[in-house]
Amino acid sequence: MTLTITKIAEDLAAGRCSSREIVDDLLVRIKAHSALNAFISVDEDAARQGAEAADRARRAGAGVLAGVPIAHKDIFCTSGVKTTCGSRMLADFVPPYDATVVEKMKAAGCVMVGKTNMDEFAMGSSNETSFFGPVRNPWDPQRVPGGSSGGSAAAVAARLVPGATGTDTGGSIRQPAALCGITGLKPSYGRVSRYGLIAFASSLDQAGPLAQSAADCAHLLSAMAGFDVRDATSLDVPVPDYAATLGKDLKGLRIGVVKEHFAQGVEPAVLDVLREALREYERQGAVLVDVSLPNSAHAVPCYYVLAPAEASSNLARYDGVRYGFRAAEYKDLEDMYKKTRSEGFGPEVKRRIMIGTYALSAGYYDAYYLKALKLRRLIADDFARAFERCDVLAGPASPSTAFALGAKNTDPVSMYLNDIFTIPVNLAGLPALSMPAGFVGGLPVGMQLIGRYLDEARLLNVAHRFQEVTDWHARVPAGI
Amino acid sequence: MVACNGSTLHRIPLLNAEEIEKVAHLARLGLNREEREAYALDLSRILDLVSQMNAVATDGVEPMTHPDEAGLRLRPDGVSGEIDRDRLLAIAPKTRDGLYLVPKVIE
């Protein structure tokens, strides 16, 4: 079964099947593919009840997502449903409220079948830092699905759900979407509410959809996006109906080809795939423009000051007092804090807390944090200049296809460099997506499309037009 | 310890065990000896990566703290009271009589 959200919505509207039937099928599939480890929790009874409620509501007239099954990354708080963030620290945490994204998707009629696996506190690019074990890539179980939204990406790629939510702080939606051969969008910073989303780096975190196609992502984003008074950084701007704006032709569209992204350090076969995809755009009437993002080369160092600095502050709340894990034995309050945090956090989380703490500590603030903030400005300015000459930017989402489990976790820096093309976008706050553009050695290649601030509608249309004439996004891994 | 400023461009800032212990304490993390050594190496590698920032001149550049600096807004200070006390206390590791329980702080 490879049903898309668009197809499910049609079938449900035409009465060809019920939400309950679809959910029953998916629950069987989720069990059959449990070796992928894509889910941290699945609540079968709640999923069936939700589907039945959606079927009842449909008779009274309902929206396009009514009865469509989805999964949430286990970073979104779900009232009464365990939310672990991939960490021992929150292994038994049951939030008393829903994240805004969860609430909005529920209101749109989506049926949650489970919570997906992820790198611990969204810190990772391979899903190997999860306390609940690594996720496997459906295209090759010996390889990583990418991270941190690896469970969501693998679940969509293995057709365990037609759509899922993710979060993206430095590439955590786009990189796993690329490595798993699906479509994933990181919206503009502020487009989707962060309320109830467990914080990693608050000036970079943004939630978005992962699905088989841009059209499916459009439906999900329409439900997720919008102003929320409970998130001080949420933007009070109108949200377009993203599905309704698909289909516009691409004649005269100016695609910026980022010089630095088609360079050394990227697998040559990956670049060949992307060049062929660009030729398809030219056939549709788009014009290629060479652009340069000179400061992007320093985005990874800049990010590894800012993100850990914000994380060290955000994660100070895990002290074993108000919720989450507390160590079993301790001699006084300070010892309780230290033992709780040492036992509750995994190595990568501790590494980033330490880097952030160091960068913010007395005497180092100017050299690290302030320097990084200035560099962030230069990186954002590069994008602004590029967008004077083009409408979208195109390049690889990741320097390689999916790598082997264990290949990059001995040296943290080699893992960090994996996000070299996605990180600059978070620093600038821009929207970007990854979509399947072809295959190398049986593994999917993702093309990243970057847009102007709040220009998600155009990005989705540009991806949609490509997917109308190609079938890379519809390919399914063997055995799935 | 070599600070990451322009004059020491690209030199590996090696943190020693004592500095690691100080940072761990600030972050309220307890580390054993083995971990201190592992983190000293890892953090030095990361700081070496980070020091590449120094290749870019940033004098006079305005720091950018946020993608939408103009859009940050204030709201009236008011009580929302959406979640009640019992529900919040129910998820705490230890409570007594409506209070969070921690080890004795004052003798």
Interface residues (C-beta under 8 A of the other chain):
Chain A: F93 V94 P95 P96 Y97 S188 Y189 G190 S203 V229 A232 T233 L235 D236 N295 H298 V300 P301 C302 Y304 V305 S312 A316 D319 G320 V321 R322 Y323 G324 F325 R326 Y330 K331 D332 L333 E334 D335 M336 Y337 K338 K339 R341 S342 F345 K350 R351 I353 M354 I355 T357 Y358 A359 S361 G363 Y364 A367 Y368 L370 K371 A372 L373 K374 L375 R376 R377 L378 A380 D411 P412 V413 Y416 A428 G429 L430 Y453
Chain B: A3 C4 N5 L15 I20 V23 A24 L26 A27 R28 L29 G30 L31 Y39 D42 L43 R45 I46 L47 D48 L49 V50 S51 Q52 M53 N54 A55 V56 T58 V61 E62 P63 M64 T65 H66 P67 D68 G71 L72 R73 R75 E82 I83 R87 L88 A90 I91 A92 P93 K94 Y100 V102 P103 K104 V105
